[in-house]
Amino acid sequence: MSNRGGIDSSITSYLEADHQVLFLAVKAEFDTETVRLWSGDYDLTIDGGTYTGVGTLLSVSNIEDTLELKSSGLSVALAGMDATVLDLALTENYQNRFITVYLGYLSCGTDTTVGTMTLFKGRMQSMVINDDPNGSTITVDAENRLIDLQRPSNLRYTKESQQYISAGDTCFDRVQSLQDKEIIWGRSSSNTGAGAGGSGGGGRDNGRNVGVQEER
């Protein structure tokens, strides 16, 4: 586990400790603002950002981590939300916005963060809101960043696609002009053969004319 990508070296020694104070934190990067929540009951500062404590109202589905190069989804649910948060969920553009889930360690008996490691980072795909008399529950489904490997790039070997990748690059500027261009390769020119045949034919005609004159 200490070699896992995204792990903070400052918490390596805590992985095998007898007493660990763990927490989960979620960062959702919307267009208008970034929402930061964690599983405690007070505000916590992580990497310069303030995370609002929501306690047991925050739940995260199981996170699958394998050696295979594949995408695994994740669901993050937030229960008991008031009208302000509900209105934000209804009006905010969320699809394909980044969401990150961290696993962090607290120094025992304090609110000081020892370090964090990234458990999941992906893009939000869908959002479901359930209303009941006790409040609203918002569930966000996200896909791992590896899902991008399954999406076509829609790029072609054309000038337009190359300009999108690197503006000013001229390596594909002449591709269109080459589409209907005829290139003669490995055969002689037809004009050369016609010239040789015409010369031989003229000699035979001269021979026949000479014979006619002699008979006369």
C-alpha positions as CSV (number, residue, x, y, z in Angstrom):
1,M,0.0,0.0,0.0
2,S,2.9,2.4,0.7
3,N,3.8,2.2,-3.1
4,R,0.3,3.2,-4.2
5,G,0.1,6.2,-6.6
6,G,-1.0,9.4,-5.0
7,I,0.0,8.5,-1.4
8,D,1.5,11.2,0.8
9,S,4.9,10.1,2.0
10,S,4.2,11.8,5.4
11,I,1.5,9.2,6.2
12,T,3.5,6.1,5.2
13,S,4.5,5.4,8.9
14,Y,0.8,5.6,9.9
15,L,-0.4,2.8,7.7
16,E,0.8,0.1,10.2
17,A,0.0,2.0,13.4
18,D,-2.1,0.3,16.1
19,H,-4.4,3.4,16.5
20,Q,-5.4,5.3,13.4
21,V,-7.8,8.2,13.1
22,L,-9.0,8.0,9.5
23,F,-11.4,10.2,7.6
24,L,-12.9,10.6,4.1
25,A,-13.0,13.9,2.2
26,V,-14.7,14.8,-1.0
27,K,-13.9,17.7,-3.4
28,A,-16.4,18.4,-6.2
29,E,-15.3,21.1,-8.7
30,F,-18.3,22.8,-10.1
31,D,-18.2,25.8,-12.4
32,T,-19.4,28.4,-9.9
33,E,-17.6,27.0,-6.8
34,T,-15.8,24.0,-5.4
35,V,-17.7,22.0,-2.7
36,R,-15.5,20.5,0.0
37,L,-16.9,18.0,2.5
38,W,-15.5,15.6,5.0
39,S,-16.7,12.9,7.4
40,G,-16.0,14.9,10.6
41,D,-18.3,17.2,12.5
42,Y,-16.3,20.5,12.3
43,D,-14.4,22.4,9.6
44,L,-11.1,21.0,8.6
45,T,-8.3,22.5,6.6
46,I,-6.7,20.2,4.0
47,D,-4.0,21.6,1.6
48,G,-5.2,25.1,2.1
49,G,-8.9,24.4,1.5
50,T,-11.6,24.4,4.1
51,Y,-13.7,21.2,4.2
52,T,-17.2,21.4,5.9
53,G,-17.9,18.6,8.4
54,V,-21.0,16.7,7.6
55,G,-20.5,13.6,9.8
56,T,-22.4,10.5,8.9
57,L,-24.5,12.4,6.3
58,L,-21.7,11.7,3.8
59,S,-21.4,8.2,2.4
60,V,-19.1,6.8,-0.3
61,S,-19.6,3.5,-2.1
62,N,-16.9,0.8,-2.3
63,I,-13.8,1.8,-4.2
64,E,-12.3,-0.8,-6.5
65,D,-8.6,-0.7,-7.0
66,T,-7.0,-3.4,-9.2
67,L,-3.9,-4.0,-11.2
68,E,-5.9,-3.9,-14.4
69,L,-6.1,-0.8,-16.5
70,K,-9.9,-0.3,-16.4
71,S,-12.4,2.3,-15.2
72,S,-14.4,1.7,-12.0
73,G,-17.3,4.0,-11.0
74,L,-18.1,5.5,-7.7
75,S,-21.2,6.9,-5.9
76,V,-21.1,9.7,-3.3
77,A,-24.3,10.4,-1.3
78,L,-25.1,13.4,0.9
79,A,-28.2,13.2,3.1
80,G,-30.3,15.7,5.0
81,M,-29.6,18.6,2.7
82,D,-31.5,21.9,3.0
83,A,-33.1,24.1,0.3
84,T,-29.9,26.0,-0.4
85,V,-27.9,22.9,-1.3
86,L,-30.8,21.4,-3.1
87,D,-31.2,24.5,-5.3
88,L,-27.5,24.3,-6.1
89,A,-27.8,20.7,-7.1
90,L,-30.7,21.5,-9.4
91,T,-29.1,24.5,-11.2
92,E,-25.4,23.7,-11.3
93,N,-23.8,22.1,-14.4
94,Y,-22.1,19.0,-13.0
95,Q,-21.6,16.6,-15.9
96,N,-17.9,15.9,-16.6
97,R,-16.8,18.1,-13.7
98,F,-14.0,16.7,-11.6
99,I,-14.7,15.0,-8.2
100,T,-12.0,13.7,-5.9
101,V,-12.2,11.4,-2.9
102,Y,-9.4,11.5,-0.3
103,L,-8.5,9.2,2.6
104,G,-6.8,11.2,5.3
105,Y,-5.2,10.8,8.7
106,L,-5.6,13.0,11.8
107,S,-3.0,13.4,14.5
108,C,-4.5,11.7,17.5
109,G,-6.6,13.9,19.7
110,T,-6.2,17.0,17.4
111,D,-7.8,18.5,14.3
112,T,-4.4,18.5,12.5
113,T,-4.2,16.6,9.2
114,V,-1.1,14.4,9.1
115,G,-1.6,13.7,5.3
116,T,-4.0,12.5,2.6
117,M,-4.0,10.1,-0.3
118,T,-6.2,10.1,-3.4
119,L,-8.6,7.2,-3.4
120,F,-10.5,8.2,-6.5
121,K,-10.5,11.0,-9.1
122,G,-13.0,11.1,-11.9
123,R,-15.8,13.0,-13.6
124,M,-19.3,13.4,-12.4
125,Q,-21.8,11.7,-14.8
126,S,-25.3,11.7,-13.2
127,M,-27.1,13.1,-10.1
128,V,-30.1,11.7,-8.4
129,I,-32.2,13.7,-5.8
130,N,-34.5,11.9,-3.5
131,D,-37.0,13.9,-1.3
132,D,-38.6,12.6,1.9
133,P,-40.0,14.3,5.0
134,N,-36.6,14.2,6.8
135,G,-34.8,16.0,4.0
136,S,-33.2,15.4,0.6
137,T,-30.5,13.0,-0.3
138,I,-28.3,13.8,-3.3
139,T,-26.4,11.0,-4.9
140,V,-23.7,11.7,-7.5
141,D,-22.3,8.9,-9.8
142,A,-18.8,9.4,-11.2
143,E,-16.6,7.6,-13.6
144,N,-12.8,7.1,-13.2
145,R,-10.5,9.2,-15.3
146,L,-9.6,6.0,-17.2
147,I,-13.0,6.2,-18.9
148,D,-11.4,8.7,-21.3
149,L,-9.4,5.8,-22.9
150,Q,-12.7,4.4,-24.2
151,R,-13.8,7.7,-25.8
152,P,-12.8,8.3,-29.5
153,S,-10.6,11.4,-30.0
154,N,-12.5,12.3,-33.3
155,L,-9.2,13.7,-34.7
156,R,-8.1,13.1,-38.2
157,Y,-4.9,13.5,-40.3
158,T,-6.1,16.9,-41.5
159,K,-5.0,20.5,-41.2
160,E,-7.9,21.4,-39.1
161,S,-7.3,18.6,-36.5
162,Q,-3.6,19.4,-36.4
163,Q,-4.4,23.1,-35.7
164,Y,-6.6,22.0,-32.8
165,I,-3.7,20.1,-31.3
166,S,-1.0,22.6,-32.1
167,A,-1.8,25.9,-33.5
168,G,0.7,27.0,-36.2
169,D,1.9,23.5,-37.1
170,T,1.9,23.1,-40.9
171,C,2.8,19.4,-41.2
172,F,-0.7,18.5,-42.6
173,D,-1.3,21.6,-44.8
174,R,-0.8,19.8,-48.1
175,V,-2.8,16.7,-47.3
176,Q,-5.9,17.8,-49.1
177,S,-4.0,18.7,-52.3
178,L,-2.5,15.2,-52.4
179,Q,-5.9,13.4,-52.5
180,D,-6.3,13.5,-56.3
181,K,-2.7,13.9,-57.3
182,E,-1.4,11.4,-59.9
183,I,2.1,10.2,-59.3
184,I,3.9,8.2,-62.1
185,W,6.1,5.6,-60.4
186,G,7.9,2.6,-62.0
187,R,6.8,2.9,-65.6
188,S,7.9,4.8,-68.7
189,S,6.1,7.9,-70.1
190,S,3.5,7.2,-72.9
191,N,4.9,10.1,-74.9
192,T,8.3,8.4,-75.2
193,G,6.8,5.2,-76.7
194,A,4.7,7.1,-79.3
195,G,7.7,9.0,-80.5
196,A,9.8,5.8,-81.2
197,G,6.9,4.1,-83.1
198,G,6.3,7.2,-85.3
199,S,9.9,7.3,-86.3
200,G,10.0,3.6,-87.4
201,G,6.8,3.9,-89.4
202,G,8.1,6.8,-91.4
203,G,11.1,4.7,-92.6
204,R,8.8,1.9,-93.9
205,D,6.7,4.4,-95.9
206,N,9.8,5.8,-97.5
207,G,10.8,2.3,-98.6
208,R,7.5,1.6,-100.3
209,N,7.6,4.9,-102.2
210,V,11.0,4.2,-103.5
211,G,9.9,0.8,-104.9
212,V,6.9,2.3,-106.7
213,Q,9.1,4.8,-108.5
214,E,11.5,2.1,-109.6
215,E,8.7,0.0,-111.2
216,R,7.5,3.0,-113.1
